[in-house]
Amino acid sequence: MMLRPEAMVLGEEALIPAHNLVRPPPNRFTHELVVDEPYWLDRPGRRAQQPDGTLDAGTPVVLLVEADDHCRVVDGRGLYVQVRRSSLRARQDR
């Protein structure tokens, strides 16, 4: 006898919006995260205080858009997100 978990359908909040994915994902990176950093997706109606996830320290990213305190980056999976600018460090191997 094999036991299987009960199937469940995830809500809309589990989906990554298409405009937050870059295909194909990058294979060269300009920066890396120096700390575990929460990130935000572009979701209309979401409260800015609730991050959508966390990128681990050391994650390589491509810096695409810079602002005063936040910026937009893409990681190796093609995830296009907003993070704090102070959490980034330029890579030396580029």
TORVO-888397 format. One line per 4 residues: number of its first residue (from 1); their letters; for each residue z, y, x of N, C-alpha, C. Coordinates in Angstrom, 3 decimals, padded with zeros to 6 digits. Example, Ala and Ser with C-alpha at 12.3 -4.5 7.8 and 13.67 -1.06 7.14 Angstrom:
BEGIN
1> AS> 007.800,-005.690,013.190,007.800,-004.500,012.300,007.800,-003.300,013.200 | 007.080,-002.250,012.850,007.140,-001.060,013.670,007.870,000.030,012.900
//
This chain:
BEGIN
1> MMLR> 000.000,-001.167,000.845,000.000,000.000,000.000,000.000,001.238,000.897 | -000.858,002.201,000.556,-000.935,003.437,001.327,-000.485,004.595,000.434 | 000.442,005.378,000.938,000.908,006.548,000.198,000.113,007.770,000.636 | -000.311,008.554,-000.308,-001.057,009.775,-000.017,-000.341,010.954,-000.660
5> PEAM> -000.373,012.105,000.010,000.255,013.276,-000.604,-000.524,013.703,-001.846 | 000.180,014.322,-002.743,-000.462,014.828,-003.950,-001.394,015.979,-003.587 | -002.601,015.966,-004.111,-003.582,017.021,-003.830,-003.170,018.305,-004.533 | -003.450,019.429,-003.872,-003.163,020.718,-004.488,-004.261,021.705,-004.107
9> VLGE> -004.528,022.644,-004.984,-005.533,023.679,-004.744,-004.806,024.929,-004.266 | -005.242,025.447,-003.110,-004.631,026.652,-002.565,-005.154,027.879,-003.293 | -004.356,028.917,-003.331,-004.737,030.163,-003.992,-005.701,030.980,-003.156 | -006.205,032.058,-003.746,-007.150,032.954,-003.077,-006.588,033.512,-001.776
13> EALI> -005.278,033.701,-001.690,-004.678,034.280,-000.492,-004.810,033.369,000.719 | -005.151,032.107,000.527,-005.320,031.173,001.633,-006.695,031.299,002.288 | -007.634,031.963,001.637,-008.982,032.112,002.167,-009.069,033.316,003.105 | -009.839,033.160,004.144,-010.103,034.284,005.039,-011.358,034.978,004.524
17> PAHN> -011.272,036.283,004.231,-012.453,036.997,003.734,-013.613,036.891,004.730 | -014.825,036.779,004.222,-016.011,036.614,005.068,-016.156,037.765,006.065 | -015.770,038.982,005.670,-015.907,040.119,006.590,-014.848,040.112,007.687 | -013.938,039.148,007.676,-012.964,038.990,008.749,-013.323,037.824,009.673
21> LVRP> -014.543,037.326,009.568,-015.015,036.259,010.452,-016.270,036.713,011.180 | -016.322,036.467,012.473,-017.480,036.784,013.295,-018.101,035.453,013.709 | -019.389,035.281,013.374,-020.094,034.055,013.722,-021.351,034.393,014.490 | -021.623,033.796,015.606,-020.759,032.856,016.305,-019.589,033.592,016.947
25> PPNR> -018.483,032.891,017.180,-017.331,033.546,017.809,-017.646,033.916,019.260 | -016.936,034.903,019.794,-017.208,035.321,021.171,-016.807,034.247,022.180 | -017.457,034.279,023.345,-017.070,033.372,024.429,-016.708,034.131,025.705 | -016.748,035.458,025.629,-016.264,036.324,026.715,-015.279,037.304,026.098
29> FTHE> -014.225,037.593,026.841,-013.142,038.384,026.273,-012.794,039.558,027.178 | -012.370,040.659,026.548,-012.056,041.881,027.291,-010.559,042.084,027.486 | -009.744,041.547,026.581,-008.306,041.770,026.591,-007.563,040.480,026.244 | -006.251,040.526,026.407,-005.398,039.434,025.949,-004.115,040.029,025.389
33> LVVD> -003.459,039.264,024.540,-002.205,039.725,023.947,-001.059,039.461,024.912 | -000.173,040.436,025.056,000.961,040.280,025.967,002.210,039.771,025.243 | 002.192,039.821,023.920,003.309,039.330,023.097,002.737,038.606,021.884 | 003.548,037.776,021.237,003.140,037.227,019.949,002.958,038.406,019.004
37> EPYW> 001.802,038.497,018.382,001.473,039.707,017.617,001.039,039.369,016.190 | 001.714,039.950,015.191,001.250,039.772,013.819,-000.090,040.473,013.631 | -000.916,039.910,012.751,-002.208,040.535,012.474,-002.404,040.702,010.975 | -003.333,041.601,010.641,-003.658,041.907,009.250,-005.139,041.726,009.011
41> LDRP> -005.484,041.105,007.897,-006.869,040.991,007.432,-007.161,042.161,006.508 | -008.417,042.367,006.188,-008.798,043.404,005.219,-008.737,042.797,003.830 | -007.630,042.991,003.156,-007.473,042.460,001.802,-007.099,043.612,000.877 | -007.983,043.983,-000.046,-007.665,045.065,-000.979,-006.421,044.735,-001.787
45> GRRA> -005.558,045.725,-001.949,-004.369,045.541,-002.767,-003.198,044.899,-002.061 | -003.342,044.511,-000.790,-002.226,043.902,-000.067,-001.336,044.984,000.510 | -000.059,044.701,000.576,000.874,045.645,001.198,000.782,045.519,002.707 | 000.713,046.639,003.391,000.540,046.660,004.843,001.720,046.057,005.590
49> QQPD> 002.889,045.955,004.973,004.066,045.432,005.656,004.005,043.920,005.850 | 003.141,043.227,005.122,003.088,041.769,005.185,001.917,041.316,006.044 | 002.182,040.837,007.280,001.064,040.363,008.100,000.484,039.074,007.525 | -000.786,038.814,007.844,-001.463,037.603,007.380,-001.247,036.429,008.320
53> GTLD> -000.744,036.692,009.511,-000.508,035.630,010.481,-000.077,036.217,011.807 | -000.040,035.380,012.835,000.382,035.807,014.167,-000.549,035.202,015.207 | -000.954,036.023,016.164,-001.691,035.539,017.330,-000.682,035.374,018.462 | -000.768,034.282,019.189,000.185,033.993,020.266,-000.064,034.854,021.494
57> AGTP> 000.996,035.119,022.245,000.865,035.826,023.517,-000.095,035.042,024.403 | -000.952,035.756,025.127,-001.934,035.114,025.991,-003.261,034.834,025.314 | -003.356,035.067,024.001,-004.611,034.835,023.287,-005.673,035.804,023.796 | -006.821,035.299,024.264,-007.898,036.199,024.684,-008.621,036.758,023.464
61> VVLL> -008.964,038.034,023.515,-009.643,038.713,022.408,-010.696,039.669,022.958 | -011.607,040.077,022.078,-012.573,041.133,022.383,-012.129,042.362,021.607 | -011.918,043.462,022.298,-011.552,044.724,021.656,-012.813,045.370,021.105 | -012.864,045.586,019.773,-014.049,046.160,019.143,-013.849,047.592,018.670
65> VEAD> -012.673,047.899,018.107,-012.426,049.231,017.554,-011.044,049.686,017.998 | -010.973,050.874,018.611,-009.684,051.428,019.036,-009.288,052.593,018.148 | -008.012,052.649,017.812,-007.423,053.791,017.115,-006.178,054.190,017.901 | -005.426,055.161,017.401,-004.260,055.636,018.136,-003.220,054.545,018.377
69> DHCR> -002.795,053.860,017.314,-001.742,052.863,017.492,-002.166,051.448,017.124 | -003.297,051.290,016.473,-003.804,049.967,016.113,-005.249,049.828,016.585 | -005.714,048.596,016.670,-007.102,048.350,017.028,-007.578,047.084,016.325 | -008.883,046.865,016.374,-009.476,045.685,015.753,-010.033,044.809,016.857
73> VVDG> -009.692,043.517,016.786,-010.085,042.567,017.814,-010.662,041.310,017.169 | -011.366,040.519,017.976,-011.875,039.211,017.555,-011.359,038.180,018.547 | -010.803,037.075,018.033,-010.326,036.008,018.915,-011.408,034.941,019.087 | -011.114,033.880,019.809,-012.068,032.825,020.105,-012.494,031.996,018.913
77> RGLY> -011.786,032.112,017.800,-012.180,031.419,016.567,-013.093,032.285,015.711 | -013.281,033.551,016.127,-014.089,034.483,015.352,-013.297,035.256,014.327 | -011.979,035.221,014.416,-011.116,035.929,013.479,-011.057,037.407,013.852 | -011.540,038.282,012.957,-011.611,039.738,013.171,-010.435,040.374,012.452
81> VQVR> -009.450,040.884,013.226,-008.184,041.340,012.654,-007.712,042.639,013.293 | -006.693,043.219,012.687,-006.055,044.425,013.203,-004.731,044.050,013.849 | -004.487,044.593,015.056,-003.229,044.384,015.778,-002.774,045.713,016.373 | -001.547,045.756,016.853,-001.050,046.959,017.530,-001.737,047.104,018.883
85> RSSL> -002.135,048.303,019.206,-002.806,048.568,020.486,-001.884,048.272,021.673 | -000.598,048.528,021.516,000.350,048.322,022.617,000.538,046.850,022.978 | 000.042,045.929,022.144,000.205,044.498,022.428,-000.922,043.946,023.297 | -001.899,044.799,023.671,-003.057,044.348,024.439,-002.979,044.729,025.907
89> RARQ> -003.586,043.890,026.732,-003.735,044.158,028.169,-005.162,043.783,028.551 | -005.805,044.643,029.335,-007.168,044.343,029.807,-007.124,043.117,030.700 | -008.116,042.243,030.528,-008.205,041.045,031.381,-008.783,041.419,032.740 | -008.297,040.768,033.761,-008.764,041.035,035.116,-010.001,040.225,035.485
93> DR> -010.283,039.159,034.743,-011.370,038.246,035.091,-012.698,038.552,034.403 | -012.845,039.737,033.796,-014.080,040.001,033.074,-015.179,040.490,033.936
//
